[in-house]
Amino acid sequence: MSRGRIPERLQVWIDARERHHLSHAHVQMARELGMNPKKLGKLDNHQQEPWKQPLPAYIEQLYFKRFAKRSPEVVVSIEERARREEDKKALKRGMRLQTRRGDDAKG
């Protein structure tokens, strides 16, 4: 994975955020609730269904019901999360390579 490339499992959340006009906090809450980003469309209010809440309000309500907090303490965007995962992976790769070099020198 080269720098700047977002994994597909995170890209669907970016697409859902843009499609449904959600904030980074709403996306993080939906992910923590275990929602499927491809199914958010049927939960969204399309102005024809006055009994339905708007999607951001619905996510907030479910999050409060499950976690008893209004929002996550630390909000991390999907792009930042992907960057952190990539950095962690590169660090692990470097440590693994360093360990292999150490083993080669011994034996």
C-alpha positions in Angstrom: 0.0 0.0 0.0 1.7 3.2 -1.1 1.4 6.5 0.8 -1.9 8.1 0.2 -3.8 5.0 -0.9 -6.9 4.3 1.3 -7.8 0.7 1.9 -11.2 -0.4 0.4 -12.7 -1.2 3.8 -12.1 2.5 4.8 -12.9 4.0 1.4 -16.5 2.9 1.7 -16.8 5.0 4.8 -15.4 8.0 3.0 -17.9 7.5 0.3 -20.7 7.2 2.8 -19.6 10.3 4.6 -19.7 12.3 1.4 -23.0 10.8 0.1 -24.9 11.3 3.4 -23.2 14.6 4.5 -21.9 13.1 7.7 -19.1 14.6 9.9 -16.0 12.7 11.0 -17.6 12.2 14.4 -20.8 10.7 12.9 -18.7 8.3 10.8 -16.7 7.3 13.8 -19.9 6.8 15.9 -21.4 4.7 13.1 -18.3 2.5 12.9 -18.2 2.0 16.7 -21.9 1.0 16.5 -21.0 -1.6 13.9 -23.2 -0.1 11.1 -22.7 -1.1 7.5 -21.8 1.9 5.4 -23.5 0.4 2.3 -26.8 0.2 4.2 -26.9 3.8 5.5 -29.1 4.9 2.6 -32.1 3.1 3.8 -31.7 4.5 7.3 -31.4 8.1 5.9 -34.5 10.3 5.9 -35.4 11.2 2.3 -37.8 14.0 3.1 -40.7 11.7 2.1 -40.7 10.0 5.4 -41.5 12.6 8.1 -41.5 10.1 10.9 -37.8 9.3 10.3 -35.0 11.3 12.0 -32.2 12.6 9.9 -29.3 10.2 9.7 -26.8 12.2 11.9 -29.5 12.6 14.6 -30.3 8.9 14.4 -26.6 7.9 14.8 -26.3 10.2 17.8 -29.3 8.7 19.4 -28.1 5.2 19.0 -24.6 6.1 20.2 -26.0 7.7 23.3 -28.3 4.7 24.0 -25.4 2.2 23.6 -22.4 4.2 25.2 -24.2 6.8 27.4 -22.1 9.6 25.8 -23.0 12.2 23.2 -19.9 11.7 21.1 -16.5 9.9 21.1 -13.9 11.5 23.3 -11.3 11.6 20.5 -12.5 11.9 16.9 -10.2 10.6 14.2 -11.0 11.0 10.5 -10.9 8.0 8.2 -7.9 9.5 6.4 -6.0 9.9 9.6 -6.9 6.4 10.7 -5.6 5.0 7.4 -2.4 7.1 7.8 -1.8 5.7 11.3 -2.4 2.1 10.2 0.0 2.6 7.4 2.7 4.0 9.7 2.2 1.2 12.2 2.5 -1.3 9.4 5.7 0.3 8.1 7.1 0.2 11.7 6.3 -3.5 12.1 7.9 -4.2 8.7 11.0 -2.3 9.7 11.2 -4.2 13.1 10.7 -7.5 11.3 13.5 -6.7 8.8 15.8 -5.6 11.6 15.1 -8.8 13.5 15.9 -10.9 10.4 19.2 -9.1 9.9 20.1 -9.8 13.5 19.3 -13.5 13.1 21.4 -13.6 9.9 24.4 -12.1 11.7 24.2 -14.7 14.5 23.8 -17.8 12.5 
